[in-house]
Amino acid sequence: TMQRFSSIFSQLLQLFPRTEFEQAVSEHGAERHARGFPSWSQFIGMLFCQLGRAQTLREVCGGLASVEGKLRHLGLEDAPKRSTLAYANAHRPWRLYRTVFEQLLGRCEAAVKERGVRRFRFKNKLMSLDSSVIDLSLSLYDWAHFRRRKGAIKLHLVLDHDGYLPHFADITDGKTSDITAARRMRFERGTVLAMDRGYIDYAWFVELTLQGVDFVTRLKSNAVYNVVEDRPVPEGATHILSDQVIYFPGHAEPSDEFFFRKVEAWDPDKNKPIVFVTNNMKFDAPTVAAIYRDRWAIETFFKTIKQNLKIKTFLGTSANAVQTQLWTALIAILLLKYLKLRSTFGWSLSNLAALLRHQLFVYRNLWDWLNAPFRGPPAADAILAQQLDLRFHR
């Protein structure tokens, strides 16, 4: 007997339980002015935009309309009309998709725990924090002021280094500084934050210390500080040049929560020393340097999302439509990360995104395909075997 499968897209949507989704819809009052167009249809349209790389509203609606017979599997009666989807993107609360993102994040975190992959020996949660600017045309997006003639929005992101999952995102206008966005975020006690020099703010460093949050960043070359103590450099750590306890005069009285640590390490790639500052007094100096080095992961994340998902051009010009599209892009990248985590094949995220795009409406088992993407579907193999059989037994 041949197993019956729904399309791969339909199996992907099963990772978003409808009851959970509808709960989020009612929580945000998303269908108050629904006009008979359910949020689920909008979600499918926008997820198809991301995974199928549809460039315009016309492509999203046309792409879904062309697979008419398979829409029932997705929980759709008909393909959405362009004007209906445009109206929904402009008026349905984007926060619905932030909630859907959080629901999926929970499942991804559970999958990471199951795999138990950790890079560092310490038990603390390692996160990195960064932002990326997305340029917009000011004439179309007049709400997104950035510079006098330029519009932009900023995606502020916290990346969890367990599984390199996007943990938290905040989308602001391009003018919002990194530190302003960071001050609004809350981190659990014991978290270690890796970040670049855009987040240097001594008062915030103290706040983080009082909240029990550790950070590692680079010290600005013009920083003024006083040395309190020279610490021994571990034997064998030849790349560590110095390890000192310092404080920043003029910002606070020298006392425990205002003492920081300055670690200087040699960077062989750039052939020059790098100076780190942290409030963690326990990690050894090589660990401090390694934590900062792992921060490249968030830069890679931004590159991956910009290359593989639709976040540089938008289907609608209102702030709500832009937020909706960005949150569905974050949902799509989480979905790709989840598939990569659950698969036994050595996918790169870009390969997975590219191949999945062509498989969305193919009928076969999603997990079989993920684990052996270049093996034909079992049904096709069986038919082929029969045909070969007929050929040789005349």
Backbone torsions as a table, in degrees:
resi	resn	phi	psi	omega
1	THR	NA	137.1	-179.1
2	MET	-87.4	130.3	179.2
3	GLN	-71.3	141.9	179.2
4	ARG	-97.7	127.5	175.6
5	PHE	-121.0	152.8	170.3
6	SER	-86.6	178.6	-178.2
7	SER	-66.2	158.0	179.6
8	ILE	-59.9	-37.5	178.6
9	PHE	-61.0	-42.0	179.9
10	SER	-63.3	-38.8	178.3
11	GLN	-68.8	-31.8	176.3
12	LEU	-65.6	-39.0	-178.0
13	LEU	-67.9	-20.9	177.6
14	GLN	-68.0	-14.1	176.3
15	LEU	-77.3	-3.8	175.7
16	PHE	-117.8	85.4	-176.8
17	PRO	-53.3	131.0	-175.5
18	ARG	-59.1	-37.4	-178.0
19	THR	-63.0	-41.7	177.8
20	GLU	-63.1	-42.8	-178.7
21	PHE	-63.1	-47.1	-178.1
22	GLU	-65.7	-30.6	176.0
23	GLN	-61.7	-45.1	178.6
24	ALA	-64.4	-37.6	179.7
25	VAL	-61.0	-46.1	-177.6
26	SER	-73.7	-33.8	177.7
27	GLU	-58.7	-37.1	-178.4
28	HIS	-98.2	4.3	-178.2
29	GLY	54.7	39.8	-170.7
30	ALA	-72.0	-19.7	-176.8
31	GLU	-110.1	28.2	-179.9
32	ARG	-61.1	-40.5	179.4
33	HIS	-117.7	51.0	-167.1
34	ALA	-69.1	-31.5	-177.1
35	ARG	52.7	39.7	175.1
36	GLY	72.8	9.2	179.4
37	PHE	-111.4	104.1	-174.5
38	PRO	-70.0	153.8	178.0
39	SER	-61.4	-31.5	179.2
40	TRP	-58.1	-40.2	179.4
41	SER	-65.7	-39.7	178.1
42	GLN	-63.9	-43.3	-179.2
43	PHE	-60.7	-45.7	179.7
44	ILE	-61.8	-43.2	178.9
45	GLY	-59.2	-45.5	-176.1
46	MET	-75.9	-31.7	177.1
47	LEU	-71.1	-36.2	176.2
48	PHE	-65.1	-37.3	176.3
49	CYS	-57.0	-42.6	-177.4
50	GLN	-75.6	-50.8	-173.9
51	LEU	-78.1	-29.9	-177.8
52	GLY	-95.0	1.5	-179.5
53	ARG	53.1	42.4	176.0
54	ALA	-75.5	132.9	-171.1
55	GLN	-90.1	-25.3	-176.1
56	THR	-136.1	168.3	176.0
57	LEU	-59.9	-38.0	-179.4
58	ARG	-61.9	-40.4	179.0
59	GLU	-67.5	-37.7	179.0
60	VAL	-62.2	-51.7	-175.0
61	CYS	-70.0	-40.1	179.1
62	GLY	-66.2	-41.0	179.9
63	GLY	-61.3	-42.2	179.9
64	LEU	-72.9	-36.3	-179.0
65	ALA	-66.6	-30.4	-176.4
66	SER	-73.2	-13.8	178.1
67	VAL	-111.9	33.9	-176.4
68	GLU	-32.3	-53.0	-173.6
69	GLY	-61.7	-24.0	-173.7
70	LYS	-95.9	0.9	-175.3
71	LEU	-72.5	-30.0	179.0
72	ARG	-56.5	-39.6	178.8
73	HIS	-58.2	-28.8	-175.9
74	LEU	-89.0	-3.3	-177.6
75	GLY	83.0	24.7	178.2
76	LEU	-113.6	142.1	172.5
77	GLU	-82.1	-49.7	-178.8
78	ASP	-135.9	162.2	173.7
79	ALA	-69.2	142.5	-179.8
80	PRO	-65.9	148.9	173.7
81	LYS	-81.7	151.7	-176.2
82	ARG	-58.7	-46.4	-176.7
83	SER	-66.6	-34.7	-179.4
84	THR	-67.6	-43.3	-179.9
85	LEU	-67.4	-40.1	178.5
86	ALA	-61.2	-43.0	-179.2
87	TYR	-65.2	-42.6	179.9
88	ALA	-62.7	-42.9	-179.5
89	ASN	-64.0	-32.9	-179.1
90	ALA	-78.8	-30.0	-170.0
91	HIS	-116.4	-24.0	179.2
92	ARG	-72.9	135.8	-176.0
93	PRO	-60.8	124.4	179.1
94	TRP	-62.9	-21.1	-177.7
95	ARG	-63.3	-22.7	175.1
96	LEU	-55.4	-42.8	-175.1
97	TYR	-76.8	-25.8	173.4
98	ARG	-65.6	-39.7	178.2
99	THR	-65.1	-42.6	179.0
100	VAL	-62.5	-39.1	176.2
101	PHE	-58.3	-46.6	-178.6
102	GLU	-63.9	-37.0	178.6
103	GLN	-62.6	-45.3	-178.7
104	LEU	-69.5	-35.2	179.3
105	LEU	-57.7	-41.1	178.2
106	GLY	-56.5	-43.2	179.8
107	ARG	-67.6	-39.0	179.7
108	CYS	-65.4	-41.8	-179.4
109	GLU	-63.2	-37.4	178.4
110	ALA	-65.1	-39.3	179.6
111	ALA	-66.4	-35.6	178.5
112	VAL	-66.1	-44.7	179.6
113	LYS	-58.4	-42.1	179.7
114	GLU	-58.5	-42.4	-178.0
115	ARG	-74.3	-27.5	177.1
116	GLY	59.0	40.0	179.3
117	VAL	-91.3	126.1	177.4
118	ARG	-136.9	139.9	-179.9
119	ARG	-90.7	-33.1	-173.7
120	PHE	-110.1	154.4	-179.4
121	ARG	-75.7	-29.1	-176.8
122	PHE	-69.2	152.3	-174.5
123	LYS	-83.3	-14.8	-175.4
124	ASN	-61.3	153.0	175.7
125	LYS	-76.8	122.2	177.2
126	LEU	-98.4	126.7	179.4
127	MET	-128.4	150.2	169.2
128	SER	-120.5	155.3	-172.2
129	LEU	-129.1	131.3	178.6
130	ASP	-162.4	174.2	176.9
131	SER	-138.7	160.1	178.1
132	SER	-137.7	136.6	-178.5
133	VAL	-91.8	134.1	175.8
134	ILE	-115.2	115.6	-175.9
135	ASP	-73.3	142.5	177.0
136	LEU	-133.3	154.5	177.3
137	SER	-80.6	125.7	-174.7
138	LEU	-65.6	-28.3	-178.4
139	SER	-69.4	-29.7	179.1
140	LEU	-92.4	-35.7	-175.5
141	TYR	-113.5	69.3	-171.9
142	ASP	-68.2	-10.1	179.6
143	TRP	-86.1	-11.4	-171.4
144	ALA	-103.5	62.2	-177.0
145	HIS	-67.8	138.9	179.8
146	PHE	-134.3	-71.0	172.8
147	ARG	-119.2	178.9	-171.9
148	ARG	-54.6	-41.6	-176.0
149	ARG	-113.6	7.1	-175.2
150	LYS	-123.0	141.5	171.8
151	GLY	-105.6	154.0	175.3
152	ALA	-165.6	158.3	168.3
153	ILE	-124.3	163.7	-178.6
154	LYS	-124.7	133.7	174.6
155	LEU	-102.6	110.1	177.6
156	HIS	-95.3	130.2	-171.2
157	LEU	-135.8	141.9	170.9
158	VAL	-111.8	122.7	-178.9
159	LEU	-105.7	129.7	177.9
160	ASP	-89.2	121.9	-174.9
161	HIS	-75.2	-9.8	168.6
162	ASP	-77.7	102.2	-179.8
163	GLY	83.6	-2.1	-178.6
164	TYR	48.4	54.1	-179.3
165	LEU	-99.7	141.5	172.4
166	PRO	-66.2	120.6	-172.0
167	HIS	-97.0	-34.8	-176.0
168	PHE	-154.6	141.7	177.7
169	ALA	-137.3	150.4	176.2
170	ASP	-139.1	130.0	-177.5
171	ILE	-112.8	120.7	-176.2
172	THR	-128.3	176.4	172.9
173	ASP	-71.5	164.8	-173.4
174	GLY	-64.7	-18.9	-175.9
175	LYS	-79.4	-21.1	-176.6
176	THR	-65.2	122.5	-176.7
177	SER	-74.3	157.2	-179.1
178	ASP	-57.1	-43.3	-175.4
179	ILE	-68.6	-34.3	177.6
180	THR	-62.5	-44.7	179.4
181	ALA	-65.8	-40.4	-177.2
182	ALA	-64.5	-38.1	-178.3
183	ARG	-64.3	-21.4	179.7
184	ARG	-82.8	-13.2	-175.2
185	MET	-85.8	152.0	177.1
186	ARG	-119.7	133.7	-179.3
187	PHE	-121.3	147.9	179.8
188	GLU	-71.4	150.3	175.1
189	ARG	-54.4	142.2	177.0
190	GLY	88.6	-8.4	177.3
191	THR	-68.4	143.9	171.6
192	VAL	-110.3	123.7	-177.6
193	LEU	-107.1	126.1	173.5
194	ALA	-105.4	130.7	-177.1
195	MET	-152.9	163.0	-178.5
196	ASP	-90.7	-172.7	-171.8
197	ARG	-72.0	-7.7	177.7
198	GLY	-66.3	-12.0	-175.0
199	TYR	-108.3	14.2	-177.8
200	ILE	-75.1	118.6	179.0
201	ASP	-158.6	107.3	-171.3
202	TYR	-60.9	-36.7	-179.7
203	ALA	-65.3	-38.4	178.9
204	TRP	-68.4	-36.9	176.8
205	PHE	-56.5	-41.1	179.8
206	VAL	-66.5	-44.1	178.4
207	GLU	-57.5	-45.1	179.5
208	LEU	-60.5	-42.6	-179.2
209	THR	-60.7	-43.4	-179.9
210	LEU	-67.5	-27.2	178.3
211	GLN	-83.5	-1.7	-179.7
212	GLY	76.6	24.3	179.1
213	VAL	-105.9	128.9	178.1
214	ASP	-92.7	151.1	176.3
215	PHE	-137.5	156.7	170.6
216	VAL	-134.8	124.8	177.0
217	THR	-143.8	-178.0	177.3
218	ARG	-97.7	144.6	179.2
219	LEU	-84.9	139.4	177.1
220	LYS	-69.0	147.8	-174.8
221	SER	-66.2	-24.3	-178.4
222	ASN	-97.7	14.9	-177.8
223	ALA	-65.3	139.8	177.4
224	VAL	-104.5	125.2	-178.5
225	TYR	-150.9	161.2	174.8
226	ASN	-114.4	140.3	179.5
227	VAL	-87.8	130.4	180.0
228	VAL	-98.1	-35.4	-173.3
229	GLU	-158.5	142.3	171.3
230	ASP	-97.7	128.7	-178.6
231	ARG	-103.8	150.2	-179.6
232	PRO	-67.8	142.5	177.0
233	VAL	-89.9	132.0	-177.4
234	PRO	-59.8	141.5	179.1
235	GLU	-62.7	141.9	178.4
236	GLY	89.2	-17.7	179.0
237	ALA	-87.8	74.4	-172.2
238	THR	-67.2	-23.5	-178.2
239	HIS	-82.1	-8.6	177.9
240	ILE	-88.5	121.6	-175.7
241	LEU	-92.4	-36.9	177.9
242	SER	-160.6	160.5	179.8
243	ASP	-144.2	112.9	-174.5
244	GLN	-132.6	152.6	170.8
245	VAL	-96.9	130.6	-175.9
246	ILE	-133.3	169.0	164.9
247	TYR	-142.0	160.7	-176.8
248	PHE	-100.9	106.5	-177.0
249	PRO	-65.7	149.4	178.1
250	GLY	88.2	-13.3	-179.8
251	HIS	-104.5	-25.7	-179.2
252	ALA	-171.8	162.2	174.0
253	GLU	-68.0	141.7	175.9
254	PRO	-67.5	113.4	174.2
255	SER	-156.8	172.9	-169.4
256	ASP	-44.6	-53.9	-173.8
257	GLU	-72.5	-8.0	179.4
258	PHE	-106.1	4.7	175.3
259	PHE	-88.0	137.2	178.2
260	PHE	-126.4	176.2	-176.3
261	ARG	-124.0	133.0	-180.0
262	LYS	-113.0	120.0	179.9
263	VAL	-116.8	126.3	179.2
264	GLU	-108.3	128.8	-178.3
265	ALA	-130.2	152.4	179.2
266	TRP	-89.3	129.3	178.1
267	ASP	-101.9	105.3	-176.4
268	PRO	-66.2	-29.5	-179.9
269	ASP	-65.5	-45.0	-177.4
270	LYS	-93.3	-6.7	179.3
271	ASN	56.6	43.9	176.7
272	LYS	-157.9	162.3	-180.0
273	PRO	-77.9	150.0	173.5
274	ILE	-118.8	138.8	-178.3
275	VAL	-112.1	120.5	-179.9
276	PHE	-103.3	153.0	171.4
277	VAL	-128.9	138.1	-179.7
278	THR	-146.4	161.7	174.3
279	ASN	-104.5	6.8	-179.8
280	ASN	-91.4	119.7	-176.8
281	MET	-95.0	-6.2	-172.6
282	LYS	-96.7	-40.1	-177.3
283	PHE	-60.5	147.2	174.9
284	ASP	-76.3	161.4	-173.7
285	ALA	-57.7	-42.5	178.0
286	PRO	-60.1	-33.6	178.4
287	THR	-65.3	-41.4	179.2
288	VAL	-58.1	-46.0	179.9
289	ALA	-64.8	-39.6	-178.8
290	ALA	-67.2	-36.1	178.4
291	ILE	-61.5	-45.5	-179.0
292	TYR	-65.6	-37.5	-179.2
293	ARG	-63.0	-34.1	-178.7
294	ASP	-70.6	-9.7	178.8
295	ARG	-64.2	-19.1	178.2
296	TRP	-55.4	-23.6	-176.4
297	ALA	-58.9	-35.4	-177.7
298	ILE	-74.0	-32.8	176.0
299	GLU	-65.9	-41.4	177.6
300	THR	-61.9	-39.3	-179.4
301	PHE	-60.5	-47.3	-179.6
302	PHE	-61.5	-40.7	-179.9
303	LYS	-63.0	-44.7	-178.9
304	THR	-61.2	-45.6	-176.1
305	ILE	-68.4	-35.6	179.6
306	LYS	-71.3	-32.9	-178.4
307	GLN	-79.7	-32.6	-169.8
308	ASN	-109.0	-11.9	-178.6
309	LEU	-127.7	169.3	-173.3
310	LYS	-94.8	90.9	177.5
311	ILE	-131.0	7.1	-179.5
312	LYS	-102.3	-23.3	174.0
313	THR	-129.4	151.2	-169.0
314	PHE	-122.4	151.3	-177.8
315	LEU	-84.4	-15.1	180.0
316	GLY	-143.1	159.3	-174.5
317	THR	-103.3	-9.2	-179.4
318	SER	-76.4	158.2	179.0
319	ALA	-58.6	-37.8	-177.9
320	ASN	-66.1	-40.6	179.9
321	ALA	-65.9	-38.5	180.0
322	VAL	-67.4	-44.8	178.0
323	GLN	-61.0	-42.9	-179.7
324	THR	-58.4	-45.8	-177.7
325	GLN	-67.7	-38.1	179.1
326	LEU	-67.4	-41.3	179.6
327	TRP	-67.7	-35.4	177.6
328	THR	-71.3	-27.4	174.2
329	ALA	-66.7	-41.1	179.0
330	LEU	-66.4	-35.9	176.1
331	ILE	-64.3	-42.9	-178.3
332	ALA	-63.7	-40.0	-178.7
333	ILE	-70.3	-35.2	175.7
334	LEU	-63.2	-40.9	179.8
335	LEU	-60.9	-44.6	178.7
336	LEU	-63.5	-41.3	178.8
337	LYS	-62.2	-40.8	-178.6
338	TYR	-63.9	-44.2	180.0
339	LEU	-63.1	-41.5	180.0
340	LYS	-63.3	-40.7	179.8
341	LEU	-64.0	-38.6	-173.5
342	ARG	-86.2	-10.7	-174.6
343	SER	-92.2	149.3	178.0
344	THR	-92.0	-7.2	-179.8
345	PHE	-85.6	146.1	-176.7
346	GLY	-81.8	70.4	-178.1
347	TRP	-71.6	145.6	159.5
348	SER	-97.5	153.0	-176.0
349	LEU	-60.3	-37.8	-178.5
350	SER	-67.0	-42.1	177.9
351	ASN	-62.7	-43.3	-178.7
352	LEU	-61.7	-46.2	-179.3
353	ALA	-61.0	-43.4	-176.7
354	ALA	-67.1	-44.8	-177.5
355	LEU	-73.9	-36.4	-179.7
356	LEU	-60.8	-37.3	-178.9
357	ARG	-53.4	-37.9	-177.3
358	HIS	-86.5	-8.7	-175.2
359	GLN	-104.7	-4.3	-169.5
360	LEU	-51.0	-41.6	-175.3
361	PHE	-106.9	20.3	175.1
362	VAL	-85.5	140.9	-179.4
363	TYR	-93.8	98.3	171.1
364	ARG	-162.3	169.3	-176.3
365	ASN	-69.5	122.1	-176.8
366	LEU	-55.7	-45.7	-173.7
367	TRP	-72.4	-35.2	175.4
368	ASP	-61.8	-44.6	-179.0
369	TRP	-64.5	-42.3	-178.4
370	LEU	-62.2	-38.5	-176.4
371	ASN	-82.2	-24.6	179.2
372	ALA	-142.2	71.9	-171.1
373	PRO	-64.8	-22.8	-174.8
374	PHE	-102.5	7.9	174.9
375	ARG	-94.1	138.3	-179.7
376	GLY	-63.8	159.5	177.3
377	PRO	-61.5	145.8	-174.3
378	PRO	-55.1	-39.3	-178.5
379	ALA	-61.2	-43.7	-179.0
380	ALA	-64.1	-39.6	178.8
381	ASP	-60.6	-42.0	-177.6
382	ALA	-64.9	-44.5	-179.2
383	ILE	-62.4	-42.8	-179.1
384	LEU	-61.5	-42.8	-179.6
385	ALA	-61.1	-41.3	179.2
386	GLN	-63.6	-42.8	-178.8
387	GLN	-62.3	-42.9	179.2
388	LEU	-61.9	-39.6	-179.4
389	ASP	-59.6	-45.6	-178.2
390	LEU	-63.6	-38.0	-174.7
391	ARG	-63.9	-35.4	-173.4
392	PHE	-95.7	-8.3	-178.6
393	HIS	-114.9	69.3	179.7
394	ARG	-77.5	NA	NA
